Structures are given as structure tokens and as C-alpha cells.
């Protein structure tokens, strides 16, 4: 089975996945990304108007296969 890696970046921190995980194909990585992004969303800071995170999924050769973006924006009306 191919090995995939999920790197995370939130604008200030970059976490590079050094271990990766094996799944049958790239479609199966999406379930893992959704789980990770859900956990991140639950831990967004209260009182911050804009927060985001990008997950970059890499293949065994290191090439980025796709990116998933999560964003929370509060647009306050005056």
C-alpha cells in the first residue's frame, strides 16, 4: 500500500508529518484529513476573529497531491 503524509500549517506553525500512514489510495486520505481538521476546529481559540489551517497531503515521493483548507471568520457588523 502507498504511504501518505499530512503536513499542517496554521500561518505561524508548520508541522511536517515524518511518519506518514498507509492506505489503499489517495481517496482514503480524505477521511483522515477530515478527522484531523475536525479536531483542529474543535480547538480553535475563543475570541479570535480569524483562524485557519491548511493540510497538505504528500505522496511517498514528497510531492504535494492536494491541500485542504479550514477557515473560521467572524465578520462583525457595526
PyMOL Python script that loads the backbone (N, CA, C, O; Angstrom):
from pymol import cmd

cmd.read_pdbstr("""\
ATOM      1  N   UNK A   1       0.844  -1.196   0.000  1.00  0.00           N
ATOM      2  CA  UNK A   1       0.000   0.000   0.000  1.00  0.00           C
ATOM      3  C   UNK A   1       0.879   1.245   0.000  1.00  0.00           C
ATOM      4  O   UNK A   1       1.951   1.257   0.606  1.00  0.00           O
ATOM      5  N   UNK A   2       0.426   2.282  -0.676  1.00  0.00           N
ATOM      6  CA  UNK A   2       1.204   3.522  -0.697  1.00  0.00           C
ATOM      7  C   UNK A   2       1.170   4.239   0.654  1.00  0.00           C
ATOM      8  O   UNK A   2       0.219   4.109   1.425  1.00  0.00           O
ATOM      9  N   UNK A   3       2.223   4.991   0.913  1.00  0.00           N
ATOM     10  CA  UNK A   3       2.333   5.780   2.144  1.00  0.00           C
ATOM     11  C   UNK A   3       2.081   7.244   1.808  1.00  0.00           C
ATOM     12  O   UNK A   3       2.592   7.771   0.819  1.00  0.00           O
ATOM     13  N   UNK A   4       1.275   7.892   2.659  1.00  0.00           N
ATOM     14  CA  UNK A   4       0.940   9.300   2.502  1.00  0.00           C
ATOM     15  C   UNK A   4       1.323  10.054   3.766  1.00  0.00           C
ATOM     16  O   UNK A   4       1.446   9.467   4.841  1.00  0.00           O
ATOM     17  N   UNK A   5       1.509  11.359   3.624  1.00  0.00           N
ATOM     18  CA  UNK A   5       1.905  12.224   4.723  1.00  0.00           C
ATOM     19  C   UNK A   5       0.991  13.442   4.732  1.00  0.00           C
ATOM     20  O   UNK A   5       0.612  13.950   3.677  1.00  0.00           O
ATOM     21  N   UNK A   6       0.635  13.912   5.935  1.00  0.00           N
ATOM     22  CA  UNK A   6      -0.215  15.099   6.055  1.00  0.00           C
ATOM     23  C   UNK A   6       0.541  16.153   6.857  1.00  0.00           C
ATOM     24  O   UNK A   6       0.762  15.992   8.057  1.00  0.00           O
ATOM     25  N   UNK A   7       0.934  17.229   6.187  1.00  0.00           N
ATOM     26  CA  UNK A   7       1.601  18.354   6.840  1.00  0.00           C
ATOM     27  C   UNK A   7       0.553  19.403   7.181  1.00  0.00           C
ATOM     28  O   UNK A   7      -0.399  19.607   6.429  1.00  0.00           O
ATOM     29  N   UNK A   8       0.733  20.071   8.324  1.00  0.00           N
ATOM     30  CA  UNK A   8      -0.225  21.085   8.775  1.00  0.00           C
ATOM     31  C   UNK A   8       0.462  22.438   8.906  1.00  0.00           C
ATOM     32  O   UNK A   8       1.623  22.525   9.305  1.00  0.00           O
ATOM     33  N   UNK A   9      -0.276  23.493   8.562  1.00  0.00           N
ATOM     34  CA  UNK A   9       0.246  24.855   8.682  1.00  0.00           C
ATOM     35  C   UNK A   9      -0.902  25.782   9.068  1.00  0.00           C
ATOM     36  O   UNK A   9      -1.960  25.771   8.437  1.00  0.00           O
ATOM     37  N   UNK A  10      -0.684  26.585  10.110  1.00  0.00           N
ATOM     38  CA  UNK A  10      -1.751  27.484  10.574  1.00  0.00           C
ATOM     39  C   UNK A  10      -1.385  28.961  10.433  1.00  0.00           C
ATOM     40  O   UNK A  10      -2.028  29.818  11.040  1.00  0.00           O
ATOM     41  N   UNK A  11      -0.386  29.257   9.659  1.00  0.00           N
ATOM     42  CA  UNK A  11       0.041  30.640   9.481  1.00  0.00           C
ATOM     43  C   UNK A  11       1.242  30.994  10.331  1.00  0.00           C
ATOM     44  O   UNK A  11       2.023  31.871   9.962  1.00  0.00           O
ATOM     45  N   UNK A  12       1.404  30.327  11.459  1.00  0.00           N
ATOM     46  CA  UNK A  12       2.563  30.586  12.308  1.00  0.00           C
ATOM     47  C   UNK A  12       3.358  29.314  12.595  1.00  0.00           C
ATOM     48  O   UNK A  12       4.569  29.376  12.806  1.00  0.00           O
ATOM     49  N   UNK A  13       2.704  28.189  12.604  1.00  0.00           N
ATOM     50  CA  UNK A  13       3.386  26.915  12.869  1.00  0.00           C
ATOM     51  C   UNK A  13       3.273  25.999  11.662  1.00  0.00           C
ATOM     52  O   UNK A  13       2.255  25.977  10.972  1.00  0.00           O
ATOM     53  N   UNK A  14       4.340  25.244  11.421  1.00  0.00           N
ATOM     54  CA  UNK A  14       4.330  24.236  10.365  1.00  0.00           C
ATOM     55  C   UNK A  14       4.701  22.904  11.007  1.00  0.00           C
ATOM     56  O   UNK A  14       5.755  22.777  11.630  1.00  0.00           O
ATOM     57  N   UNK A  15       3.838  21.926  10.852  1.00  0.00           N
ATOM     58  CA  UNK A  15       4.097  20.592  11.396  1.00  0.00           C
ATOM     59  C   UNK A  15       4.238  19.643  10.218  1.00  0.00           C
ATOM     60  O   UNK A  15       3.283  19.411   9.475  1.00  0.00           O
ATOM     61  N   UNK A  16       5.432  19.098  10.054  1.00  0.00           N
ATOM     62  CA  UNK A  16       5.705  18.174   8.945  1.00  0.00           C
ATOM     63  C   UNK A  16       5.540  16.741   9.434  1.00  0.00           C
ATOM     64  O   UNK A  16       6.152  16.336  10.422  1.00  0.00           O
ATOM     65  N   UNK A  17       4.720  15.993   8.743  1.00  0.00           N
ATOM     66  CA  UNK A  17       4.482  14.585   9.061  1.00  0.00           C
ATOM     67  C   UNK A  17       5.696  13.780   8.614  1.00  0.00           C
ATOM     68  O   UNK A  17       5.984  13.698   7.420  1.00  0.00           O
ATOM     69  N   UNK A  18       6.405  13.189   9.564  1.00  0.00           N
ATOM     70  CA  UNK A  18       7.607  12.423   9.249  1.00  0.00           C
ATOM     71  C   UNK A  18       7.343  10.924   9.180  1.00  0.00           C
ATOM     72  O   UNK A  18       8.147  10.173   8.627  1.00  0.00           O
ATOM     73  N   UNK A  19       6.210  10.485   9.744  1.00  0.00           N
ATOM     74  CA  UNK A  19       5.913   9.054   9.780  1.00  0.00           C
ATOM     75  C   UNK A  19       4.990   8.616   8.654  1.00  0.00           C
ATOM     76  O   UNK A  19       5.225   7.587   8.021  1.00  0.00           O
ATOM     77  N   UNK A  20       3.959   9.377   8.403  1.00  0.00           N
ATOM     78  CA  UNK A  20       3.001   9.021   7.374  1.00  0.00           C
ATOM     79  C   UNK A  20       2.117   7.855   7.781  1.00  0.00           C
ATOM     80  O   UNK A  20       2.149   7.400   8.925  1.00  0.00           O
ATOM     81  N   UNK A  21       1.330   7.381   6.829  1.00  0.00           N
ATOM     82  CA  UNK A  21       0.409   6.275   7.077  1.00  0.00           C
ATOM     83  C   UNK A  21       0.105   5.600   5.746  1.00  0.00           C
ATOM     84  O   UNK A  21       0.204   6.214   4.684  1.00  0.00           O
ATOM     85  N   UNK A  22      -0.258   4.349   5.822  1.00  0.00           N
ATOM     86  CA  UNK A  22      -0.559   3.585   4.620  1.00  0.00           C
ATOM     87  C   UNK A  22      -2.059   3.383   4.479  1.00  0.00           C
ATOM     88  O   UNK A  22      -2.739   2.993   5.428  1.00  0.00           O
ATOM     89  N   UNK A  23      -2.558   3.650   3.301  1.00  0.00           N
ATOM     90  CA  UNK A  23      -3.958   3.400   2.942  1.00  0.00           C
ATOM     91  C   UNK A  23      -3.971   2.927   1.485  1.00  0.00           C
ATOM     92  O   UNK A  23      -2.995   3.117   0.760  1.00  0.00           O
ATOM     93  N   UNK A  24      -5.080   2.310   1.060  1.00  0.00           N
ATOM     94  CA  UNK A  24      -5.126   1.750  -0.293  1.00  0.00           C
ATOM     95  C   UNK A  24      -4.933   2.771  -1.420  1.00  0.00           C
ATOM     96  O   UNK A  24      -4.407   2.426  -2.478  1.00  0.00           O
ATOM     97  N   UNK A  25      -5.349   4.010  -1.208  1.00  0.00           N
ATOM     98  CA  UNK A  25      -5.218   5.010  -2.268  1.00  0.00           C
ATOM     99  C   UNK A  25      -5.499   6.401  -1.754  1.00  0.00           C
ATOM    100  O   UNK A  25      -5.881   6.589  -0.599  1.00  0.00           O
ATOM    101  N   UNK A  26      -5.306   7.378  -2.627  1.00  0.00           N
ATOM    102  CA  UNK A  26      -5.440   8.774  -2.228  1.00  0.00           C
ATOM    103  C   UNK A  26      -6.840   9.105  -1.717  1.00  0.00           C
ATOM    104  O   UNK A  26      -6.985   9.965  -0.848  1.00  0.00           O
ATOM    105  N   UNK A  27      -7.875   8.440  -2.238  1.00  0.00           N
ATOM    106  CA  UNK A  27      -9.242   8.709  -1.786  1.00  0.00           C
ATOM    107  C   UNK A  27      -9.384   8.447  -0.285  1.00  0.00           C
ATOM    108  O   UNK A  27     -10.123   9.150   0.403  1.00  0.00           O
ATOM    109  N   UNK A  28      -8.683   7.447   0.213  1.00  0.00           N
ATOM    110  CA  UNK A  28      -8.764   7.093   1.636  1.00  0.00           C
ATOM    111  C   UNK A  28      -8.088   8.131   2.528  1.00  0.00           C
ATOM    112  O   UNK A  28      -8.349   8.166   3.730  1.00  0.00           O
ATOM    113  N   UNK A  29      -7.230   8.972   1.965  1.00  0.00           N
ATOM    114  CA  UNK A  29      -6.587  10.007   2.779  1.00  0.00           C
ATOM    115  C   UNK A  29      -7.578  11.084   3.190  1.00  0.00           C
ATOM    116  O   UNK A  29      -7.398  11.734   4.220  1.00  0.00           O
ATOM    117  N   UNK A  30      -8.624  11.275   2.393  1.00  0.00           N
ATOM    118  CA  UNK A  30      -9.592  12.337   2.688  1.00  0.00           C
ATOM    119  C   UNK A  30     -10.284  12.109   4.022  1.00  0.00           C
ATOM    120  O   UNK A  30     -10.538  13.063   4.757  1.00  0.00           O
ATOM    121  N   UNK A  31     -10.590  10.862   4.342  1.00  0.00           N
ATOM    122  CA  UNK A  31     -11.218  10.573   5.636  1.00  0.00           C
ATOM    123  C   UNK A  31     -10.292  10.971   6.777  1.00  0.00           C
ATOM    124  O   UNK A  31     -10.741  11.529   7.778  1.00  0.00           O
ATOM    125  N   UNK A  32      -9.016  10.687   6.630  1.00  0.00           N
ATOM    126  CA  UNK A  32      -8.037  11.051   7.656  1.00  0.00           C
ATOM    127  C   UNK A  32      -7.935  12.566   7.779  1.00  0.00           C
ATOM    128  O   UNK A  32      -7.879  13.091   8.891  1.00  0.00           O
ATOM    129  N   UNK A  33      -7.911  13.273   6.660  1.00  0.00           N
ATOM    130  CA  UNK A  33      -7.822  14.736   6.675  1.00  0.00           C
ATOM    131  C   UNK A  33      -9.050  15.344   7.354  1.00  0.00           C
ATOM    132  O   UNK A  33      -8.915  16.269   8.154  1.00  0.00           O
ATOM    133  N   UNK A  34     -10.236  14.838   7.047  1.00  0.00           N
ATOM    134  CA  UNK A  34     -11.462  15.355   7.672  1.00  0.00           C
ATOM    135  C   UNK A  34     -11.405  15.162   9.183  1.00  0.00           C
ATOM    136  O   UNK A  34     -11.795  16.061   9.928  1.00  0.00           O
ATOM    137  N   UNK A  35     -10.935  14.020   9.649  1.00  0.00           N
ATOM    138  CA  UNK A  35     -10.811  13.783  11.090  1.00  0.00           C
ATOM    139  C   UNK A  35      -9.843  14.749  11.752  1.00  0.00           C
ATOM    140  O   UNK A  35     -10.128  15.280  12.825  1.00  0.00           O
ATOM    141  N   UNK A  36      -8.702  14.976  11.119  1.00  0.00           N
ATOM    142  CA  UNK A  36      -7.705  15.904  11.661  1.00  0.00           C
ATOM    143  C   UNK A  36      -8.255  17.328  11.694  1.00  0.00           C
ATOM    144  O   UNK A  36      -8.119  18.027  12.699  1.00  0.00           O
ATOM    145  N   UNK A  37      -8.872  17.752  10.602  1.00  0.00           N
ATOM    146  CA  UNK A  37      -9.402  19.113  10.539  1.00  0.00           C
ATOM    147  C   UNK A  37     -10.552  19.315  11.527  1.00  0.00           C
ATOM    148  O   UNK A  37     -10.702  20.405  12.079  1.00  0.00           O
ATOM    149  N   UNK A  38     -11.353  18.295  11.752  1.00  0.00           N
ATOM    150  CA  UNK A  38     -12.432  18.388  12.749  1.00  0.00           C
ATOM    151  C   UNK A  38     -11.857  18.608  14.140  1.00  0.00           C
ATOM    152  O   UNK A  38     -12.365  19.433  14.899  1.00  0.00           O
ATOM    153  N   UNK A  39     -10.804  17.877  14.478  1.00  0.00           N
ATOM    154  CA  UNK A  39     -10.162  18.038  15.788  1.00  0.00           C
ATOM    155  C   UNK A  39      -9.554  19.431  15.922  1.00  0.00           C
ATOM    156  O   UNK A  39      -9.634  20.041  16.988  1.00  0.00           O
ATOM    157  N   UNK A  40      -8.954  19.932  14.860  1.00  0.00           N
ATOM    158  CA  UNK A  40      -8.374  21.276  14.889  1.00  0.00           C
ATOM    159  C   UNK A  40      -9.466  22.321  15.099  1.00  0.00           C
ATOM    160  O   UNK A  40      -9.295  23.237  15.903  1.00  0.00           O
ATOM    161  N   UNK A  41     -10.585  22.195  14.390  1.00  0.00           N
ATOM    162  CA  UNK A  41     -11.690  23.153  14.525  1.00  0.00           C
ATOM    163  C   UNK A  41     -12.217  23.184  15.951  1.00  0.00           C
ATOM    164  O   UNK A  41     -12.580  24.251  16.447  1.00  0.00           O
ATOM    165  N   UNK A  42     -12.268  22.051  16.612  1.00  0.00           N
ATOM    166  CA  UNK A  42     -12.753  21.997  17.993  1.00  0.00           C
ATOM    167  C   UNK A  42     -11.807  22.704  18.947  1.00  0.00           C
ATOM    168  O   UNK A  42     -12.202  23.082  20.050  1.00  0.00           O
ATOM    169  N   UNK A  43     -10.565  22.885  18.532  1.00  0.00           N
ATOM    170  CA  UNK A  43      -9.575  23.528  19.393  1.00  0.00           C
ATOM    171  C   UNK A  43      -9.219  24.945  18.956  1.00  0.00           C
ATOM    172  O   UNK A  43      -8.253  25.518  19.459  1.00  0.00           O
ATOM    173  N   UNK A  44      -9.985  25.521  18.028  1.00  0.00           N
ATOM    174  CA  UNK A  44      -9.759  26.920  17.677  1.00  0.00           C
ATOM    175  C   UNK A  44      -9.942  27.773  18.930  1.00  0.00           C
ATOM    176  O   UNK A  44     -10.756  27.453  19.797  1.00  0.00           O
ATOM    177  N   UNK A  45      -9.179  28.857  19.015  1.00  0.00           N
ATOM    178  CA  UNK A  45      -9.223  29.735  20.183  1.00  0.00           C
ATOM    179  C   UNK A  45     -10.497  30.577  20.194  1.00  0.00           C
ATOM    180  O   UNK A  45     -10.940  31.062  19.153  1.00  0.00           O
ATOM    181  N   UNK A  46     -11.071  30.742  21.364  1.00  0.00           N
ATOM    182  CA  UNK A  46     -12.237  31.613  21.521  1.00  0.00           C
ATOM    183  C   UNK A  46     -11.780  33.066  21.481  1.00  0.00           C
ATOM    184  O   UNK A  46     -10.711  33.401  21.990  1.00  0.00           O
ATOM    185  N   UNK A  47     -12.586  33.919  20.879  1.00  0.00           N
ATOM    186  CA  UNK A  47     -12.288  35.341  20.855  1.00  0.00           C
ATOM    187  C   UNK A  47     -11.356  35.777  19.744  1.00  0.00           C
ATOM    188  O   UNK A  47     -11.002  36.954  19.669  1.00  0.00           O
ATOM    189  N   UNK A  48     -10.951  34.871  18.885  1.00  0.00           N
ATOM    190  CA  UNK A  48     -10.088  35.218  17.760  1.00  0.00           C
ATOM    191  C   UNK A  48     -10.963  35.294  16.512  1.00  0.00           C
ATOM    192  O   UNK A  48     -11.679  34.345  16.192  1.00  0.00           O
ATOM    193  N   UNK A  49     -10.903  36.431  15.804  1.00  0.00           N
ATOM    194  CA  UNK A  49     -11.808  36.658  14.679  1.00  0.00           C
ATOM    195  C   UNK A  49     -11.472  35.868  13.421  1.00  0.00           C
ATOM    196  O   UNK A  49     -12.361  35.598  12.612  1.00  0.00           O
ATOM    197  N   UNK A  50     -10.228  35.497  13.242  1.00  0.00           N
ATOM    198  CA  UNK A  50      -9.848  34.756  12.039  1.00  0.00           C
ATOM    199  C   UNK A  50      -8.840  33.666  12.403  1.00  0.00           C
ATOM    200  O   UNK A  50      -7.801  33.937  13.005  1.00  0.00           O
ATOM    201  N   UNK A  51      -9.161  32.455  12.032  1.00  0.00           N
ATOM    202  CA  UNK A  51      -8.251  31.337  12.247  1.00  0.00           C
ATOM    203  C   UNK A  51      -8.321  30.426  11.032  1.00  0.00           C
ATOM    204  O   UNK A  51      -9.377  30.263  10.420  1.00  0.00           O
ATOM    205  N   UNK A  52      -7.187  29.838  10.695  1.00  0.00           N
ATOM    206  CA  UNK A  52      -7.190  28.933   9.556  1.00  0.00           C
ATOM    207  C   UNK A  52      -6.128  27.858   9.724  1.00  0.00           C
ATOM    208  O   UNK A  52      -5.206  27.980  10.530  1.00  0.00           O
ATOM    209  N   UNK A  53      -6.286  26.819   8.949  1.00  0.00           N
ATOM    210  CA  UNK A  53      -5.317  25.737   8.926  1.00  0.00           C
ATOM    211  C   UNK A  53      -5.333  25.130   7.527  1.00  0.00           C
ATOM    212  O   UNK A  53      -6.385  25.007   6.899  1.00  0.00           O
ATOM    213  N   UNK A  54      -4.161  24.758   7.057  1.00  0.00           N
ATOM    214  CA  UNK A  54      -4.034  24.094   5.766  1.00  0.00           C
ATOM    215  C   UNK A  54      -3.373  22.745   6.001  1.00  0.00           C
ATOM    216  O   UNK A  54      -2.351  22.651   6.682  1.00  0.00           O
ATOM    217  N   UNK A  55      -3.963  21.709   5.433  1.00  0.00           N
ATOM    218  CA  UNK A  55      -3.373  20.373   5.453  1.00  0.00           C
ATOM    219  C   UNK A  55      -2.908  20.065   4.036  1.00  0.00           C
ATOM    220  O   UNK A  55      -3.696  20.120   3.092  1.00  0.00           O
ATOM    221  N   UNK A  56      -1.638  19.742   3.892  1.00  0.00           N
ATOM    222  CA  UNK A  56      -1.087  19.365   2.590  1.00  0.00           C
ATOM    223  C   UNK A  56      -0.799  17.871   2.617  1.00  0.00           C
ATOM    224  O   UNK A  56      -0.052  17.392   3.470  1.00  0.00           O
ATOM    225  N   UNK A  57      -1.387  17.146   1.691  1.00  0.00           N
ATOM    226  CA  UNK A  57      -1.189  15.701   1.619  1.00  0.00           C
ATOM    227  C   UNK A  57      -0.101  15.419   0.585  1.00  0.00           C
ATOM    228  O   UNK A  57      -0.195  15.825  -0.573  1.00  0.00           O
ATOM    229  N   UNK A  58       0.939  14.710   1.043  1.00  0.00           N
ATOM    230  CA  UNK A  58       2.068  14.368   0.177  1.00  0.00           C
ATOM    231  C   UNK A  58       2.097  12.862  -0.072  1.00  0.00           C
ATOM    232  O   UNK A  58       1.640  12.067   0.749  1.00  0.00           O
ATOM    233  N   UNK A  59       2.643  12.499  -1.216  1.00  0.00           N
ATOM    234  CA  UNK A  59       2.875  11.103  -1.536  1.00  0.00           C
ATOM    235  C   UNK A  59       4.256  10.677  -1.073  1.00  0.00           C
ATOM    236  O   UNK A  59       4.992  11.462  -0.475  1.00  0.00           O
ATOM    237  N   UNK A  60       4.601   9.436  -1.353  1.00  0.00           N
ATOM    238  CA  UNK A  60       5.893   8.888  -0.937  1.00  0.00           C
ATOM    239  C   UNK A  60       7.074   9.638  -1.534  1.00  0.00           C
ATOM    240  O   UNK A  60       8.150   9.679  -0.936  1.00  0.00           O
ATOM    241  N   UNK A  61       6.885  10.227  -2.698  1.00  0.00           N
ATOM    242  CA  UNK A  61       7.976  10.959  -3.346  1.00  0.00           C
ATOM    243  C   UNK A  61       8.119  12.393  -2.838  1.00  0.00           C
ATOM    244  O   UNK A  61       9.007  13.125  -3.276  1.00  0.00           O
ATOM    245  N   UNK A  62       7.233  12.797  -1.904  1.00  0.00           N
ATOM    246  CA  UNK A  62       7.297  14.133  -1.325  1.00  0.00           C
ATOM    247  C   UNK A  62       6.471  15.175  -2.057  1.00  0.00           C
ATOM    248  O   UNK A  62       6.326  16.298  -1.574  1.00  0.00           O
ATOM    249  N   UNK A  63       5.932  14.824  -3.208  1.00  0.00           N
ATOM    250  CA  UNK A  63       5.126  15.781  -3.978  1.00  0.00           C
ATOM    251  C   UNK A  63       3.769  15.992  -3.306  1.00  0.00           C
ATOM    252  O   UNK A  63       3.142  15.040  -2.840  1.00  0.00           O
ATOM    253  N   UNK A  64       3.322  17.250  -3.262  1.00  0.00           N
ATOM    254  CA  UNK A  64       2.007  17.558  -2.698  1.00  0.00           C
ATOM    255  C   UNK A  64       0.937  17.120  -3.694  1.00  0.00           C
ATOM    256  O   UNK A  64       0.946  17.521  -4.858  1.00  0.00           O
ATOM    257  N   UNK A  65       0.017  16.288  -3.208  1.00  0.00           N
ATOM    258  CA  UNK A  65      -1.056  15.757  -4.046  1.00  0.00           C
ATOM    259  C   UNK A  65      -2.291  16.643  -4.000  1.00  0.00           C
ATOM    260  O   UNK A  65      -2.961  16.838  -5.014  1.00  0.00           O
ATOM    261  N   UNK A  66      -2.592  17.183  -2.815  1.00  0.00           N
ATOM    262  CA  UNK A  66      -3.684  18.144  -2.678  1.00  0.00           C
ATOM    263  C   UNK A  66      -3.575  18.856  -1.344  1.00  0.00           C
ATOM    264  O   UNK A  66      -2.841  18.434  -0.450  1.00  0.00           O
ATOM    265  N   UNK A  67      -4.325  19.952  -1.228  1.00  0.00           N
ATOM    266  CA  UNK A  67      -4.401  20.721   0.014  1.00  0.00           C
ATOM    267  C   UNK A  67      -5.855  20.824   0.439  1.00  0.00           C
ATOM    268  O   UNK A  67      -6.755  20.928  -0.395  1.00  0.00           O
ATOM    269  N   UNK A  68      -6.073  20.793   1.741  1.00  0.00           N
ATOM    270  CA  UNK A  68      -7.403  21.024   2.316  1.00  0.00           C
ATOM    271  C   UNK A  68      -7.283  22.243   3.222  1.00  0.00           C
ATOM    272  O   UNK A  68      -6.317  22.368   3.975  1.00  0.00           O
ATOM    273  N   UNK A  69      -8.255  23.135   3.151  1.00  0.00           N
ATOM    274  CA  UNK A  69      -8.212  24.370   3.939  1.00  0.00           C
ATOM    275  C   UNK A  69      -9.407  24.446   4.872  1.00  0.00           C
ATOM    276  O   UNK A  69     -10.534  24.117   4.505  1.00  0.00           O
ATOM    277  N   UNK A  70      -9.126  24.892   6.095  1.00  0.00           N
ATOM    278  CA  UNK A  70     -10.164  25.095   7.105  1.00  0.00           C
ATOM    279  C   UNK A  70     -10.032  26.533   7.582  1.00  0.00           C
ATOM    280  O   UNK A  70      -8.938  26.977   7.929  1.00  0.00           O
ATOM    281  N   UNK A  71     -11.139  27.258   7.600  1.00  0.00           N
ATOM    282  CA  UNK A  71     -11.094  28.663   7.982  1.00  0.00           C
ATOM    283  C   UNK A  71     -12.312  29.015   8.819  1.00  0.00           C
ATOM    284  O   UNK A  71     -13.418  28.542   8.560  1.00  0.00           O
ATOM    285  N   UNK A  72     -12.095  29.853   9.829  1.00  0.00           N
ATOM    286  CA  UNK A  72     -13.176  30.368  10.659  1.00  0.00           C
ATOM    287  C   UNK A  72     -13.024  31.880  10.714  1.00  0.00           C
ATOM    288  O   UNK A  72     -12.008  32.392  11.183  1.00  0.00           O
ATOM    289  N   UNK A  73     -14.035  32.591  10.235  1.00  0.00           N
ATOM    290  CA  UNK A  73     -14.008  34.050  10.201  1.00  0.00           C
ATOM    291  C   UNK A  73     -15.264  34.601  10.851  1.00  0.00           C
ATOM    292  O   UNK A  73     -16.378  34.169  10.554  1.00  0.00           O
ATOM    293  N   UNK A  74     -15.065  35.556  11.737  1.00  0.00           N
ATOM    294  CA  UNK A  74     -16.185  36.289  12.323  1.00  0.00           C
ATOM    295  C   UNK A  74     -16.175  37.687  11.717  1.00  0.00           C
ATOM    296  O   UNK A  74     -15.246  38.460  11.950  1.00  0.00           O
ATOM    297  N   UNK A  75     -17.196  38.012  10.948  1.00  0.00           N
ATOM    298  CA  UNK A  75     -17.349  39.345  10.377  1.00  0.00           C
ATOM    299  C   UNK A  75     -18.407  40.065  11.197  1.00  0.00           C
ATOM    300  O   UNK A  75     -19.605  39.837  11.029  1.00  0.00           O
ATOM    301  N   UNK A  76     -17.953  40.926  12.076  1.00  0.00           N
ATOM    302  CA  UNK A  76     -18.868  41.621  12.987  1.00  0.00           C
ATOM    303  C   UNK A  76     -19.484  42.834  12.301  1.00  0.00           C
ATOM    304  O   UNK A  76     -18.781  43.626  11.674  1.00  0.00           O
ATOM    305  N   UNK A  77     -20.791  42.972  12.424  1.00  0.00           N
ATOM    306  CA  UNK A  77     -21.449  44.162  11.880  1.00  0.00           C
ATOM    307  C   UNK A  77     -21.371  45.265  12.925  1.00  0.00           C
ATOM    308  O   UNK A  77     -21.419  45.007  14.128  1.00  0.00           O
ATOM    309  N   UNK A  78     -21.253  46.457  12.461  1.00  0.00           N
ATOM    310  CA  UNK A  78     -21.077  47.613  13.353  1.00  0.00           C
ATOM    311  C   UNK A  78     -22.380  48.026  13.959  1.00  0.00           C
ATOM    312  O   UNK A  78     -22.425  48.980  14.735  1.00  0.00           O
TER     313      UNK A  78
END
""", "prot")
cmd.dss("prot")
cmd.show_as("cartoon", "prot")
cmd.util.cbc("prot")
cmd.orient("prot")
